[in-house]
Amino acid sequence: MRRELCYRYPLGTTAVAIMDIHKDRLIVKGLDAIHGTPVLDMKPYFPAFDHVSDVQVPDWVGYLMKHYF
C-alpha cells in the first residue's frame, strides 16, 4: 500500500507479513515490489500509525506506545 500519492521521490512503503527468517533473508508476504528491487529500510509495524487488519505485533510494541500519545 503506497502511503502518499504525491510523494516527491519514487519510493513505495508496504506493510508485509514475515513468513520465515533465514540467515540473511526475510521471506515476506504482500510486498508490493518487483523481484530484485532493493529494500532500503525496514521498520516495525505500529498499529497506531497505520490501518492493517488482522495484524500480530510483539509485546514490546505496546510497551513502546504506552506513553507515546
CYANA upper distance limits for C-alpha pairs under 8 A (distance plus 0.5 A):
  1 MET  CA     12 GLY  CA      8.28
  1 MET  CA     13 THR  CA      7.00
  1 MET  CA     14 THR  CA      5.67
  1 MET  CA     15 ALA  CA      7.58
  1 MET  CA     32 ASP  CA      7.75
  2 ARG  CA     12 GLY  CA      5.96
  2 ARG  CA     13 THR  CA      5.90
  2 ARG  CA     14 THR  CA      7.00
  3 ARG  CA     12 GLY  CA      7.94
  3 ARG  CA     13 THR  CA      6.86
  7 TYR  CA     11 LEU  CA      8.32
 12 GLY  CA     32 ASP  CA      8.39
 14 THR  CA     30 GLY  CA      8.24
 14 THR  CA     31 LEU  CA      6.61
 14 THR  CA     32 ASP  CA      6.79
 15 ALA  CA     30 GLY  CA      7.92
 15 ALA  CA     31 LEU  CA      7.82
 15 ALA  CA     45 TYR  CA      7.87
 15 ALA  CA     52 VAL  CA      8.29
 16 VAL  CA     28 VAL  CA      6.64
 16 VAL  CA     29 LYS  CA      6.16
 16 VAL  CA     30 GLY  CA      5.65
 16 VAL  CA     31 LEU  CA      6.27
 17 ALA  CA     28 VAL  CA      5.94
 17 ALA  CA     29 LYS  CA      5.66
 17 ALA  CA     30 GLY  CA      7.25
 18 ILE  CA     26 LEU  CA      7.31
 18 ILE  CA     27 ILE  CA      6.55
 18 ILE  CA     28 VAL  CA      5.00
 18 ILE  CA     29 LYS  CA      7.03
 19 MET  CA     26 LEU  CA      8.15
 19 MET  CA     27 ILE  CA      5.91
 19 MET  CA     28 VAL  CA      5.70
 19 MET  CA     29 LYS  CA      7.07
 20 ASP  CA     26 LEU  CA      6.56
 20 ASP  CA     27 ILE  CA      5.47
 20 ASP  CA     28 VAL  CA      7.55
 21 ILE  CA     25 ARG  CA      6.58
 21 ILE  CA     26 LEU  CA      5.24
 21 ILE  CA     27 ILE  CA      6.63
 22 HIS  CA     26 LEU  CA      6.74
 22 HIS  CA     27 ILE  CA      8.30
 33 ALA  CA     37 THR  CA      6.90
 45 TYR  CA     57 VAL  CA      7.71
 46 PHE  CA     50 ASP  CA      7.38
 46 PHE  CA     57 VAL  CA      8.37
 46 PHE  CA     61 VAL  CA      7.25
 47 PRO  CA     51 HIS  CA      7.00
 47 PRO  CA     52 VAL  CA      7.92
 57 VAL  CA     61 VAL  CA      7.14
 58 PRO  CA     62 GLY  CA      8.32
 59 ASP  CA     63 TYR  CA      7.25
 60 TRP  CA     64 LEU  CA      6.66
 61 VAL  CA     65 MET  CA      6.69
 62 GLY  CA     66 LYS  CA      6.36
 64 LEU  CA     68 TYR  CA      7.67
 65 MET  CA     69 PHE  CA      8.10
